[in-house]
């Protein structure tokens, strides 16, 4: 299985998933069951090239790489991945920034996000 290094978010999420299932990462690595990537792209590449049987990546990265997702981590396993967006109070173009934020939270953008594996924003 491929996973991200511990210094990248996808690796940190994977460590939490392994812990949720009571799996010891160090033992798995010593047994030759794990390979690592410095980023999620390296993990998807290992899976795409079939140098590993599987990997833990974000659904959006699997989609972009043309990979099939076979399962999904639940929030209780590793927390929820959230991408915040806001208009900063120091924005030079606050109206344009607000218009972009309004677009991001609208139906059109939600449909685009859903088409590539993101869950709708609340």
C-alpha positions as CSV (number, residue, x, y, z in Angstrom):
1,X,0.0,0.0,0.0
2,X,1.2,3.5,-0.8
3,X,0.7,6.4,1.6
4,X,2.0,9.9,2.0
5,X,5.0,10.7,4.3
6,X,4.1,11.8,7.8
7,X,5.0,15.4,6.9
8,X,2.2,15.8,4.4
9,X,-1.5,16.0,5.2
10,X,-2.5,12.8,3.2
11,X,0.1,10.9,5.2
12,X,-1.1,12.3,8.5
13,X,-4.7,11.3,7.6
14,X,-3.5,7.8,6.6
15,X,-1.7,7.4,10.0
16,X,-5.0,8.2,11.7
17,X,-6.9,5.7,9.6
18,X,-4.3,3.0,10.4
19,X,-4.6,3.8,14.1
20,X,-8.4,3.7,13.9
21,X,-8.1,0.1,12.7
22,X,-5.4,-0.8,15.3
23,X,-2.7,-1.2,12.6
24,X,0.9,-0.3,13.4
25,X,2.5,1.7,10.6
26,X,6.0,0.8,11.7
27,X,5.3,-2.9,11.8
28,X,3.6,-2.6,8.3
29,X,6.7,-0.8,6.9
30,X,9.1,-3.3,8.4
31,X,7.1,-6.1,6.8
32,X,7.4,-4.4,3.4
33,X,3.7,-3.6,3.2
34,X,4.1,0.1,2.8
35,X,5.7,2.5,0.4
36,X,5.7,6.3,0.8
37,X,5.2,9.3,-1.3
38,X,6.4,12.9,-0.6
39,X,3.0,14.1,-1.8
40,X,-0.4,12.7,-2.9
41,X,0.7,12.8,-6.6
42,X,3.5,10.4,-5.9
43,X,1.0,8.1,-4.2
44,X,-1.5,8.2,-7.1
45,X,1.4,7.6,-9.5
46,X,2.4,4.4,-7.6
47,X,-1.1,3.2,-7.8
48,X,-1.5,4.2,-11.5
49,X,1.7,2.4,-12.4
50,X,0.6,-0.7,-10.4
51,X,3.8,-0.6,-8.3
52,X,1.5,-1.0,-5.3
53,X,-1.9,-2.8,-4.9
54,X,-3.6,0.3,-3.4
55,X,-3.0,3.7,-1.9
56,X,-4.7,6.2,0.4
57,X,-5.4,9.5,-1.5
58,X,-8.1,12.1,-1.6
59,X,-11.1,11.2,-3.7
60,X,-10.5,14.3,-5.9
61,X,-6.9,13.1,-6.6
62,X,-8.1,9.6,-7.4
63,X,-10.6,11.2,-9.8
64,X,-7.9,13.4,-11.4
65,X,-5.6,10.4,-11.9
66,X,-8.4,8.2,-13.4
67,X,-8.3,5.8,-10.5
68,X,-11.3,4.1,-9.0
69,X,-12.1,4.7,-5.4
70,X,-13.0,1.5,-3.6
71,X,-13.8,3.0,-0.2
72,X,-13.9,6.2,1.7
73,X,-12.6,7.3,5.2
74,X,-15.3,8.5,7.5
75,X,-14.8,11.6,9.7
76,X,-14.5,9.4,12.8
77,X,-11.4,7.7,11.3
78,X,-9.3,10.7,10.6
79,X,-11.3,13.9,10.9
80,X,-12.9,15.9,8.2
81,X,-10.9,17.6,5.4
82,X,-12.1,21.1,5.1
83,X,-11.0,23.8,2.7
84,X,-12.0,27.2,4.1
85,X,-12.6,30.3,2.1
86,X,-13.2,33.8,3.2
87,X,-12.8,37.4,2.2
88,X,-10.0,39.0,4.1
89,X,-10.5,42.3,5.8
90,X,-7.2,43.4,4.1
91,X,-8.5,42.5,0.6
92,X,-7.6,45.1,-2.1
93,X,-10.7,44.2,-4.1
94,X,-13.2,43.1,-1.4
95,X,-16.2,43.2,-3.8
96,X,-14.5,40.9,-6.3
97,X,-13.4,38.6,-3.5
98,X,-17.0,38.4,-2.2
99,X,-18.3,37.8,-5.7
100,X,-15.8,34.9,-6.1
101,X,-16.8,33.5,-2.7
102,X,-20.5,33.8,-3.7
103,X,-19.7,31.8,-6.8
104,X,-17.8,29.1,-4.8
105,X,-20.8,28.6,-2.6
106,X,-23.4,28.6,-5.4
107,X,-25.1,25.8,-7.2
108,X,-22.9,25.9,-10.3
109,X,-19.7,25.5,-8.3
110,X,-21.2,22.9,-6.1
111,X,-22.0,20.8,-9.2
112,X,-18.4,21.1,-10.4
113,X,-17.1,20.2,-7.0
114,X,-19.4,17.2,-6.8
115,X,-18.4,16.0,-10.2
116,X,-14.8,15.6,-9.1
117,X,-15.4,14.0,-5.7
118,X,-15.9,16.9,-3.3
119,X,-18.9,16.8,-0.9
120,X,-21.2,19.9,-1.1
121,X,-20.4,22.8,1.3
122,X,-22.7,23.4,4.1
